[in-house]
């Protein structure tokens, strides 16, 4: 039993993940659909939810509470860490239920990332939407350094320079995610298999990032419900325990190119804390759901989380090691690269599904412990270590 282990996930919910013609719902509506399913999965009703943690810039707790029929909203909080927020919110939600601030905390996330505003538009239109947005406005955008694949590509290129990481190794990540998506009925890329040759032939967008290095833009939402093990006993589903959870930020957090150590992200600081809480090492983990906004960020997070040493990530992802049946299956649902971009909340849902033994064709045999990471803004990081009951 880990040091935290006093909080658990008892409900998960997802919408369909789609692109054209879009969800047909508002950003709030699509998140409510996922929230209702998570609450029902937990065996609860909306009136019993008394804690809500919306995703930054994508909703207010009051709106969720009003629509769900919450009668006593007594805890709400937002973790401002972009795509690292859902996993970081597990940590806060766990603390809230342990300390009696709430009984059942709902964490929703979702958007119309295809039919609505695209990610690249956000900082260009509203610098307050991103920590460091003013730096991006004044020093990045005027020089055409205007979108996440460009910002993060400098880390990937530096890794190639320092450690000899090859494009084919990034391709192994893209191919593995696409392969996993073929086993997932809700994956946007199901039915669209991809080979390494397909990857290498895809157009270059921001060197070294090709088209297939980049996550999807999709509509969709997902949600989870967190409570205590004591309350979980009275509910219908097997709980998934939060053994450890932590979050951190790089230094400086609002800029990338002037860091003394460009590879040190929030996860570099958070991972040792989370594994220490859980009382395990990365070698004890059966699978990992890694925030895959781009392929290199998977490789980098595998290194910074301790699954391999810094500089060894390229070799680590080769030979099917991160595929189902491999040493460490990664993103068994297809991830942001091939299932859908749901801000990382779909990674948590998939981890719970795996630990419940409900992943069907893509089930990791005898899965007992899984890791989920989040990546946000200019390298904020979060990690949760989960175990089955």
N, C-alpha and C positions, 0 to 999 in steps of 0.2 A: 504494500500500500504506500502511495506517495505522500509527501508532506501536505499537499492540498487535499486531494481525494475526498474532500468533504462537500463537493458539488458535482452535479452530473447533468448530462443532457438527456431529456426524457421525451422530446418531441422534435420531429423534423418535417419540413414541408418545402415543396418546390412547385413552381409553375412549369408549363411547357417552355422550352427554350427555342426561340424562333428568330428569324431574320425577316426577310420580305414576306408579307406586307407589314409586319410588326405585330405587337401584342394586341393592339386595339384598346388598351387600357391606359389610364394615367399612371404616372410613377407611383402614386399612392395606391391606386387600385391593384396594380400587379403585386405590390408588396403585401397588401391585405390578403390577396388570394393565397399567397405562400404562408402568411401568418395563420390564417384560419386552418390550413392543412396541418401546420405544425402543432397548433393547439389541440386539434382533434386527434392527431397522432399520439399526443401525450395523454389523452383521456381527460382533457380539461375543457372548460368553457371559457369564452372570452371574459366573462365577469370575474374569473378567478385570477387573471393576469394582473399583477400589481406592480410590475416593473417592466419598463420598455427602454431599449437602447437603440435608437434609430441610427442609420448610417449617416455620416456627415453630409450635409447639404441635400439629403434626399428624403427628408421627412421630419415631422415633429411628433413627439410622444403623445401630445394632446390629440392629434388627428387620429393616430392609431387607436388610442383609448376610446375616443368617441365612436369610432366605427366598429370596434370589437365589443363594445358594451362593458368595458372595464369599469367596475364600480368603485374601486379604491386604488387609483394610481398613486403610489406613494414613493416610487423610486424611478428616476429617469436620468440618463446620462448619455453623452456622446463622446466617443474617443476619436479625436481628430488626427487620424493617422492614415487617411486614404484607404487603399486596399489592405492595409494591415489592421484596419479597424475591427472587422468581424472576429478575427482570432483574438485580438487584444481585448475585445468586449467579453469574451468568455472568462478572462481573468477577472474583470471587474464584476461581471454578473455572479461569478462564483463567490467573490468576496461579499457581495450584497446579500446573497441568500444565507451564507454562513453567519453573517453578522445580524441577520434578522431585519435588514432594510427592506426586503421583499421576500415573498414566498416563491413566486414563479416569475422569472424574467424572460421576456420575449426579445430576441435579437433578430430583426428583419433586415434584409438588404436586397435591393433590386433596382432596375432602371430600364428605360427604353434606350439602350446603348446603341441600337441600330436605327430605329425609327425616330428617335429623339436626337438631342444634341450629342455629338460625338466627343470622346474624351479630349481630342486635340483642340476642340473649340473652347473648352472650359476656361483654361488659364488665359487664352487670347482675349476672351470676352469679359472675364471677371478675375482679376489678379488675386482677389481675396479667397478664391476657391481653392488655392493651393499655398501651403507654407512656402515661402520663397517665391511667390508669384510675382512680386515686384522685381526681384532679381531677374527672373525669367523675362519679364517685360522689358527691362532696361538693358540687359546684357546678353540674353539668349535670342529672343525673338528678332531683334534688328539684324542679326547675322544669319537668319534662316534656321536657327537652332530652336525649332518651334514645337516639337511634338515628342512624346515619351520615347519612341524608338530612337530618336536622335540623341536625346539626353542620356539614355542608358547605353547606347552603342559605344560611348567612349570607355566605359568600364569593360565591355566585352573586348574591344580592340586592345586595351591595355593588358588584359589577361592573355590575349594571344601573343603580345609582344614579350611579356614577362615569362610565360610558361609554355609557349609553343602550342597553345590550344588551336585545333584545326576546325574549319567550317564543317567537316564531316561529323565531328563530335557534337556540334550543335544540332546537326541534322539527326543524329541518333535520338535526341530528345524529342524533336518534332515528330519523327516517325513513331516513336513509342506512344506518344499521346494520341496520334491518329489511330494507331493499332487498337488502343484501348477503347477509343470511341466506337469502334465497330461492334463492340459488345454491349453498348449502352443505347437503349431505344430513345432516350431523351437527348442524345448528343446531336448537335447541329451537323456534325461531319460524319454521322453514321451513313454508310453507303458510299463514302468517298474516300476509299483507301489511298494511301500515299506511300511511295517507295523513297529510298534515299536519292535515287536518280531524279525523281520528281522534285524533291527538295532542292537539290543542287541546281536544277534548271529553273527554279522560281526566280522572279525578278528581284534584283537588289533594290532595297528601299533606303536603308541608312547603313552603309557598310560598317560592320559585317552582317547586318540584319537583312535577310531576304524576306520575301512575303511570308513564307511559312515559318519564319522565326517569330512572327508577331501573333498575339492573341486575337481572337475573334471579336467582332463588334456585334452584340446580340441584345435582344430583349428578354428579360426574365427576372425572376426573384426567387429567393430561398429564405428560410427562417428556421430558427431553433428555439427551444424552450429549456431553460436551466432552472434547476431546483436543488434541494438537499437530498441526500440518500434516504433520509427518514421519510420525507414526503413522497419520494419516488416509489417506496414500497407499496403505497396505496394506489398506484397508477397501473395502467395496463401493460406497458412496454418495459423490456429490460433496459435499465439505465446504462449509459456509457459514462464512466467516471473521468473527471478531469484530474489527472495525476500531477500535472504541473503546467503552468502557463506564465509567460513573461513577454514583455515588449521592450523595445529600446529604439533609440534614434542614432543616426550617424552624427559625426561632428565635423563641420557644421551640418545641421539638418536641413538648411534651406538653400544649399548649393552643392554641386557635385565636383566641379573641376578643380577646386583649390584645396581639396582634402589632402592631408599629409599621407593618409593611407586610403586610397580610393576604393579598396575592396572591403574596408570595414564598414558594415552597415549596422542597422539596429539589431538585426538577428545575431551578429557577432557577439553582442553583449547579452542578448536575451537567452540564447540557447543554453549556455552553461547554467544560468539561473533556473531555467525550466527543468533541465535534466537533473540538476541538484535537488529540486523539489520532489521530482518523481522518484529519485533514488535509483535511476537506471542510466545506462549509457546508450549512445546511438546504435551500438551493435545489438541491443535488445529489441529493436523496433522491427515490426513485421511489414510495415508499408509506410509510405510518406505521401501526403498530399501537399505538394509544394506550389506556392503561388507562382504561376507561370505566365506572367505578362509577356515575357519574351524568353527564348530558349536559354540564353546565357544566365538569366536570373535564376533558372532552375539549377544550373551547374554551380553558380556562385553560392546559392543557399545551401546546397548539399555540402559544400566545403565549409561554409561558415557555421552550419549547424553541427558539424563534426562527423558527418558520415564518411568523409575522407579529408585528407590534408589539403590546405590551400595549394593550388597548382596541380592537384591530381584529379580534379573533377572531370577533365576531358577523358581520361582513361576510365574513370569510374562509370561513365554513362555508356560505354561501348559494350558490345557483345551481348546485348539483351539483359544486362544486369538490372536495368530499371523497368523492364517489361514484366507483365504478369508471368509468373513462373521463374522470374529472376531473383537475385539475392535481395533486392529492395524494390519491389514494385512501386512506381511513382505515378501519381495521378491516374488511378485505375478507372476513373470515369471519363478520361480524355482531357480534363483540365480546361483552363481558359483557352488553350490552343485549339482544342478540338471538340469539347463539349459545349461550353458557352462561357462568356465573361459575365459572371454574376458576382463580381467584386470579392471573390474568394469565399463567399458563403457556401457555394456549391461544394467546395473542398471539405468544409466541416460536415455537411450533409452526407457526402460520400464516405467520410471516415466513420461516421456513426453507422451508416448502412453496412460497411464492412465489418464493424465490430459486433453488430447484431447478427451477422451471418446472412444478411438479406441482399447481397450484391449479385446474386444469380450467376450468370455466365462469367462474370468478372470477379467472383469471390476469391479473395486470397485465402488459401487453405490454412485453417487453424489460426486465423488472425486474432491476436490477443492485445497487442499494443500498436497504436498508430500515432504518427506525428502529422500535424497540420501547421503550415506556416502562412504568414501574410506578409505582403510587401506593399508599401504605399509611398506616395509622394516621391521624394528624392532618396529613398532608401530606408524609410522607417521599417522596422521589422517586428514581427510577433510570432509566437510559437505556442502551441498547446500539445501536450502529450496526453493521449486518451487511452483508456483501457476498457475492455469489456467487463461486464459484471462477473 
